[in-house]
Amino acid sequence: MFSSLMDAARNSPFKGPLTVANCDGAAAPAVADSCEFGSNKYFLLCGLGGIISCGSTHTLLTPLDLVKCRLQVDQAKYKNLITGFRLTLKEDGARGLAKGWAPTAYGYSAQGLFKFGLYEYFKVLYSDLIGEENAFLYRTSLYLASSASAEFFADIALSPMEAAKVKIQTMPGFANNLRQAVPKMMKEEGFGAFYKGLVPLWMRQIPYTMMKFACFERTVELLYKNVVPKPRAECTKGEQLVVTFAAGYIAGVFCAIVSHPADVVVSKLNQAKGSSAFQVAKSLGFFGMWNGLVPRIIMIGTLTGLQWFIYDGVKVGLAIPRPPPPEMPESLKAKLAAQ
């Protein structure tokens, strides 16, 4: 029975990449869209989805992020994930696990606004520039270029809060909260303190986001073609959301690995005054830049899966247009048939 269902999935009429925006149940009633696809309102609402998706998930995982950062900057003391939690609880109490929640919430909400809103914008813009046929043929490159462009601006929004967060979490006695950290950073290092980690942040986040979007899109497509035992149209909404979360988690694992060395440099750089990214990387060495990889894989995998899940839920709730999967244009079909 499983084999026959797998064959049905492979023979499904779906040919294009499925995004989370297209995860509707087959029997879902038609709902009037709240805005026009590609309009300014559409992009703003997608940005709102990004705020809710990124801000909520990153804030929820603040304790894991805190221990991960401490592992990266002082592995001799914290050793591993379990020891890191034990020491944090012993030294700071349960409330200590929430250190840095405010800059996390503000910073990643701002990042989500630009990450998702601009991704949708650049995807439409680049599709129009290269034409319908190329947009279909080179859709993976389209996802990569769109996500990289979006993340460039998203990191400019994130950088100040990321710098404050790392100082709160990794420098004992520096500050207990955002209200204390910001004026102290301004007094000691000036405005540059908030952006000295921007370049390594780009090095971390741009590859991460490119992998996050492109890998997710392709993973969902592969899951429906090769793993899910029935066509997508026959799946319930719950089943589709399971596939969405699974694809997001898989993409998150790859995201964590690709971007981890730069993440370690960012953590160490914001802890060490007067150091450059190159100096920090040199002092850490190759193996030092992989400190805290396991907790980051757990964190980023969970984050990525939840973010796609939440982003889709926001789109459904706000009736944001979710166009069907792209199909091969008739003009391209005719060209291939003529060969």
C-alpha positions as CSV (number, residue, x, y, z in Angstrom):
1,M,0.0,0.0,0.0
2,F,2.8,2.4,0.9
3,S,4.5,1.7,-2.5
4,S,1.3,2.5,-4.4
5,L,0.8,5.7,-2.5
6,M,4.4,6.7,-3.1
7,D,3.9,6.1,-6.8
8,A,0.8,8.3,-6.7
9,A,2.9,11.0,-5.1
10,R,5.6,10.8,-7.8
11,N,2.9,11.0,-10.5
12,S,1.3,14.0,-8.9
13,P,0.5,16.9,-11.3
14,F,2.5,19.2,-8.9
15,K,5.7,20.1,-10.7
16,G,6.9,23.3,-9.2
17,P,8.6,24.1,-5.8
18,L,6.1,24.2,-2.9
19,T,6.5,27.0,-0.4
20,V,4.9,27.2,3.0
21,A,2.6,29.8,1.5
22,N,1.0,27.1,-0.5
23,C,0.2,24.6,2.3
24,D,-3.6,24.8,2.1
25,G,-5.8,21.7,2.6
26,A,-7.5,20.5,-0.5
27,A,-11.0,21.0,0.9
28,A,-10.3,24.5,2.4
29,P,-13.0,27.0,1.3
30,A,-12.0,29.9,-0.9
31,V,-11.3,33.1,1.2
32,A,-11.1,36.5,-0.3
33,D,-7.6,37.9,-0.2
34,S,-7.0,40.9,2.1
35,C,-4.7,42.5,-0.5
36,E,-3.4,42.2,-4.0
37,F,-0.4,39.9,-4.6
38,G,2.8,42.0,-5.1
39,S,1.2,45.2,-3.7
40,N,2.9,47.3,-1.0
41,K,0.3,46.0,1.5
42,Y,1.1,42.4,0.5
43,F,4.8,43.0,1.3
44,L,4.1,44.8,4.6
45,L,1.8,42.0,5.7
46,C,4.5,39.4,4.9
47,G,6.8,41.5,7.0
48,L,4.4,41.4,9.8
49,G,4.4,37.6,9.5
50,G,8.1,37.8,9.7
51,I,8.0,39.9,12.9
52,I,5.7,37.4,14.6
53,S,7.5,34.4,13.3
54,C,11.1,35.4,14.1
55,G,10.5,37.5,17.2
56,S,8.4,34.9,19.0
57,T,10.6,31.9,18.2
58,H,13.9,33.5,19.1
59,T,12.6,34.9,22.3
60,L,11.1,31.5,23.3
61,L,14.6,29.9,22.8
62,T,16.5,32.6,24.8
63,P,17.7,30.1,27.4
64,L,19.2,27.8,24.8
65,D,20.7,30.8,23.0
66,L,22.3,32.1,26.2
67,V,24.0,28.7,27.0
68,K,25.1,28.4,23.4
69,C,26.8,31.8,23.5
70,R,28.5,31.0,26.8
71,L,29.8,27.8,25.3
72,Q,31.2,29.7,22.4
73,V,33.1,32.2,24.4
74,D,34.2,30.0,27.3
75,Q,34.1,26.3,26.6
76,A,36.7,25.6,29.3
77,K,34.1,26.6,31.9
78,Y,30.8,25.6,30.4
79,K,32.1,22.4,28.6
80,N,28.8,21.2,27.1
81,L,25.1,22.0,26.9
82,I,24.1,20.2,30.1
83,T,27.0,21.7,32.2
84,G,26.2,25.1,30.7
85,F,22.6,24.9,32.0
86,R,23.6,23.6,35.4
87,L,26.2,26.4,35.9
88,T,23.8,29.1,34.7
89,L,21.1,27.9,37.1
90,K,23.6,27.7,39.9
91,E,25.2,31.1,39.4
92,D,22.2,33.2,38.2
93,G,19.1,31.2,39.2
94,A,16.2,30.4,36.9
95,R,15.8,34.0,36.0
96,G,19.3,34.0,34.7
97,L,18.2,31.8,31.8
98,A,16.1,34.7,30.5
99,K,19.0,37.1,30.3
100,G,19.0,39.0,27.0
101,W,15.3,38.3,26.2
102,A,14.5,42.0,25.4
103,P,17.2,42.6,22.8
104,T,16.4,39.2,21.4
105,A,12.7,40.1,21.0
106,Y,13.3,43.5,19.6
107,G,16.3,42.6,17.4
108,Y,14.8,39.5,15.8
109,S,11.4,41.1,15.3
110,A,13.1,43.8,13.3
111,Q,15.2,41.2,11.4
112,G,12.0,39.2,10.6
113,L,10.3,42.2,9.2
114,F,13.0,42.7,6.6
115,K,13.9,39.0,6.1
116,F,10.4,37.8,5.1
117,G,9.0,41.0,3.7
118,L,12.0,41.8,1.5
119,Y,12.4,38.1,0.5
120,E,8.9,38.3,-1.0
121,Y,9.7,41.6,-2.6
122,F,13.0,40.6,-4.2
123,K,11.5,37.3,-5.4
124,V,8.8,39.1,-7.3
125,L,11.3,41.8,-8.5
126,Y,13.9,39.3,-9.7
127,S,11.3,37.1,-11.3
128,D,10.1,40.0,-13.4
129,L,13.6,40.9,-14.4
130,I,14.7,37.5,-15.7
131,G,11.4,36.5,-17.2
132,E,8.8,33.8,-16.6
133,E,10.8,30.9,-18.2
134,N,14.1,31.7,-16.4
135,A,12.3,32.2,-13.1
136,F,11.0,28.6,-13.4
137,L,14.2,27.0,-14.7
138,Y,16.5,28.8,-12.2
139,R,14.1,29.0,-9.3
140,T,16.7,27.7,-6.8
141,S,19.0,30.5,-7.8
142,L,16.1,32.9,-7.5
143,Y,15.5,31.8,-3.9
144,L,19.2,32.2,-3.1
145,A,19.5,35.7,-4.6
146,S,16.2,36.9,-3.1
147,S,17.0,35.7,0.4
148,A,20.6,37.0,0.3
149,S,19.4,40.5,-0.7
150,A,16.8,40.5,2.0
151,E,19.2,39.4,4.7
152,F,21.7,42.1,3.9
153,F,19.2,44.7,5.1
154,A,17.8,42.5,7.9
155,D,21.2,42.3,9.6
156,I,21.5,46.1,9.6
157,A,18.3,46.1,11.7
158,L,19.5,43.3,13.9
159,S,23.1,44.3,14.7
160,P,22.5,46.8,17.5
161,M,20.3,44.4,19.5
162,E,22.5,41.4,18.8
163,A,25.5,43.3,20.2
164,A,23.7,44.2,23.4
165,K,22.3,40.7,23.8
166,V,25.7,39.0,23.6
167,K,27.2,41.4,26.1
168,I,24.4,40.8,28.6
169,Q,24.6,37.0,28.2
170,T,28.4,36.5,28.1
171,M,29.9,39.3,30.2
172,P,29.1,38.8,33.9
173,G,28.5,42.1,35.7
174,F,28.3,44.1,32.5
175,A,24.5,44.6,32.5
176,N,21.4,42.8,33.6
177,N,19.1,44.1,31.0
178,L,18.8,46.2,27.8
179,R,18.2,49.5,29.7
180,Q,21.6,49.1,31.4
181,A,23.5,47.7,28.4
182,V,22.7,50.4,25.8
183,P,24.0,53.5,27.7
184,K,27.0,51.6,29.0
185,M,28.0,50.5,25.5
186,M,27.6,54.1,24.2
187,K,29.7,55.4,27.0
188,E,32.5,52.8,26.7
189,E,32.7,52.3,22.9
190,G,30.5,54.9,21.2
191,F,27.9,54.2,18.5
192,G,30.3,51.8,16.7
193,A,29.8,49.3,19.5
194,F,26.4,48.4,18.0
195,Y,27.8,47.8,14.5
196,K,31.3,46.4,15.0
197,G,29.8,42.9,14.6
198,L,27.9,43.7,11.4
199,V,30.3,42.2,8.9
200,P,30.6,38.8,10.8
201,L,26.9,39.0,11.2
202,W,26.5,39.2,7.5
203,M,28.9,36.3,7.2
204,R,26.8,34.3,9.5
205,Q,23.3,35.3,8.5
206,I,23.4,35.6,4.8
207,P,24.6,32.0,4.2
208,Y,22.2,30.9,6.9
209,T,19.2,32.7,5.2
210,M,20.1,31.5,1.7
211,M,20.2,27.9,3.0
212,K,17.0,28.5,5.1
213,F,14.9,29.6,2.1
214,A,16.3,27.6,-0.7
215,C,16.8,24.4,1.2
216,F,13.3,24.6,2.7
217,E,11.7,25.1,-0.7
218,R,13.5,22.2,-2.2
219,T,13.2,19.9,0.9
220,V,9.4,20.3,0.9
221,E,9.3,19.4,-2.8
222,L,11.4,16.3,-2.2
223,L,9.4,15.2,0.8
224,Y,6.2,15.3,-1.2
225,K,7.7,13.5,-4.1
226,N,9.7,10.8,-2.3
227,V,8.6,10.4,1.3
228,V,5.0,11.5,1.8
229,P,2.9,8.4,0.8
230,K,0.2,10.4,-1.0
231,P,-0.1,13.5,-3.2
232,R,-0.1,16.8,-1.4
233,A,-3.7,17.5,-2.5
234,E,-4.9,14.5,-0.5
235,C,-3.1,15.5,2.7
236,T,-5.0,17.2,5.5
237,K,-3.8,20.6,6.7
238,G,-2.3,18.9,9.8
239,E,-0.3,16.5,7.6
240,Q,0.9,19.3,5.5
241,L,2.0,21.3,8.5
242,V,4.0,18.2,9.7
243,V,5.8,18.2,6.3
244,T,6.4,22.0,6.7
245,F,7.9,21.6,10.1
246,A,10.0,18.7,9.1
247,A,11.4,20.5,6.0
248,G,12.1,23.6,8.2
249,Y,14.0,21.5,10.7
250,I,16.1,19.8,8.0
251,A,16.8,23.2,6.5
252,G,17.7,24.5,9.9
253,V,20.3,21.8,10.5
254,F,22.1,22.8,7.3
255,C,21.7,26.5,8.2
256,A,23.4,25.9,11.6
257,I,26.4,24.1,10.1
258,V,27.0,26.6,7.3
259,S,26.8,29.7,9.5
260,H,28.3,28.4,12.8
261,P,31.9,29.6,12.5
262,A,30.7,33.2,11.9
263,D,28.3,32.9,14.8
264,V,31.1,32.0,17.1
265,V,33.1,35.0,15.9
266,V,30.1,37.3,16.5
267,S,29.7,36.1,20.0
268,K,33.4,36.4,20.8
269,L,33.8,39.8,19.0
270,N,31.0,41.4,21.0
271,Q,32.6,40.1,24.2
272,A,36.2,41.3,23.4
273,K,36.7,45.0,23.3
274,G,38.9,46.5,20.6
275,S,39.3,43.2,18.6
276,S,38.6,42.8,14.9
277,A,36.7,39.8,13.4
278,F,40.0,38.6,11.8
279,Q,41.8,38.8,15.2
280,V,39.1,36.9,16.9
281,A,39.0,34.2,14.2
282,K,42.7,33.8,14.4
283,S,42.7,33.5,18.2
284,L,39.9,30.9,18.1
285,G,41.5,28.7,15.4
286,F,39.6,26.3,13.1
287,F,38.3,24.0,15.9
288,G,37.5,26.8,18.2
289,M,35.1,28.2,15.7
290,W,33.0,25.1,16.1
291,N,32.3,25.5,19.8
292,G,28.6,25.1,20.7
293,L,27.6,23.5,17.4
294,V,25.3,20.8,18.9
295,P,23.1,23.3,20.9
296,R,23.0,25.6,17.9
297,I,21.8,22.8,15.6
298,I,19.1,22.0,18.1
299,M,18.2,25.7,18.4
300,I,18.3,26.6,14.7
301,G,16.5,23.4,13.6
302,T,13.7,24.1,16.0
303,L,13.6,27.8,15.2
304,T,13.5,27.2,11.5
305,G,10.7,24.6,11.7
306,L,8.6,26.8,14.0
307,Q,9.2,30.0,11.9
308,W,7.8,28.4,8.7
309,F,4.9,27.0,10.7
310,I,4.1,30.3,12.3
311,Y,4.6,32.3,9.1
312,D,2.1,30.1,7.3
313,G,-0.4,30.5,10.1
314,V,-0.1,34.3,9.9
315,K,-0.7,34.2,6.2
316,V,-3.8,32.1,6.6
317,G,-5.1,34.3,9.5
318,L,-4.6,37.5,7.6
319,A,-5.8,36.1,4.2
320,I,-2.5,37.1,2.5
321,P,-2.4,35.9,-1.1
322,R,-0.7,32.5,-1.5
323,P,-0.2,31.8,-5.2
324,P,-0.1,28.2,-6.4
325,P,3.2,26.5,-7.0
326,P,4.9,27.6,-10.2
327,E,4.5,25.4,-13.2
328,M,6.4,25.2,-16.4
329,P,5.3,28.0,-18.7
330,E,3.5,26.9,-21.9
331,S,6.1,28.7,-24.0
332,L,8.9,26.6,-22.4
333,K,6.8,23.4,-22.8
334,A,6.5,24.2,-26.5
335,K,10.3,24.8,-26.9
336,L,11.1,21.5,-25.2
337,A,8.5,19.6,-27.3
338,A,10.0,21.0,-30.5
339,Q,13.5,19.8,-29.6
